Amino acid sequence: MSASTADTVIVDFDGVLLRGDAFGLFLRRTAFAGARLPLAAAALVFLAPIATVPAFRPWAARWVSRIGLLGRNAEELRAELARFGADLGAEPGRIIAPGLRMIRTHLAAGDRVIVVTACEHTLARAVLDAIGLAGVELVASRIRGPRLIVHNHGATKMAQLAGQGVTPPWRVAYSDSLSDLPILGAAEQPVLVNANARQVARARRLLGARLTTVTWLGGQGPEVRR
């Protein structure tokens, strides 16, 4: 990738384009199904208190992922993730219609859209392909077999973008999470999606008048607040 910030739009995935946590859904519906369920329950009981501490969340996420993916070889796992992503993209009500329209509007205007997500790459790519966004660039988490080798979360998103030649400032950034404040802060126009009052207040303190907030519900168009 080469950087061109004048027309670059950074878009989060879970919560902006897709309802819920795609990789979490994969773990619950597929990886932790059947005989693995007791192991999953035990792991979550142990890891849940640790995950409440922000500094330990990436560590907890790695272990939850590793437990859920244990025993699968890399090729089988990629195939499972791709199938699940294609199905998820076709699931009624799963795609956030205003988010999809937003991306299509930016693409039609000639903007460079990059989806930057903590979701696993194969899974996120399959969803994007299934909803007609095969040409959209993707920067995501990476696994190797059952191991999470890159958790593309928080400040890691900035490092991953920089590693691919995409450096701030960018024109617009969309996210529903305060963990993306580095991404939002590097945008000329940061947009916080479906945030509660506490999240908006914290983001406003850091981003000031640049911040736009939107509420995207159902198939309706976006309600925009400043």
Phi, psi and omega in degrees: 000143171247149185274136172214091192284341184300328183236020184271132179237123180258129185232127171289166186252288178297127178089346178246316179251330184229134179285130179091188182252107187300314182290324175298321177296320178299316179297314184291318187275331187240300188292324182258019181277161172062232187293341180279348186302313178300321178295319179298316181298316179296319180296318182291324177298319181288318189273339184304312179296325180294321183292346177286344178268113186309321183294336183262355183300316178301321178296314180297319180298321179298318183287321176300314179299315184295320179295317182292330185261357183303136175092354178261136175279165189300318183293316178297319182294316177300318180295318178297315181296319180295316179296315181297318180297317178298318178294320181295320179296334180264357184289127182303132177078359184281322181275135179278106188303315179297328177293318178295318178297321179301313180297316180297324177296316178296317180297318180296331179278358180089010180286153173269115182255128177236118174276124184237116193215154172280349178296153178294143190299309183300319180295309180298320180297319180296321177296311181302316179298320184292335183255017173086020180244040182298332182273356182281134179291152184222131172236117192217176174291158182230141173240157172231104190063229180275359186263132173278111184262336174224114174262101188279076188226143176061229183295339178298330177300318179296318180295319179295318177297314180299323179295340178255016174083013180255111185238150181287163002277153170249166189285311183224146171222137179241130174204157175254004190234138176288346173295344178263018177303324175300319178294313181296320182294337180272002182261145173294325178231094176278136181235120179259126189256131173052043183269151174275175186299321180295317179297317180297317181298317180293316180296321180296323178299323184271329187251343176065213187291346179294334188290132169246140176242143178227149173244117182247110183236136175054219181263011183283165173286168184286138168268123188251133176232152175238000000 
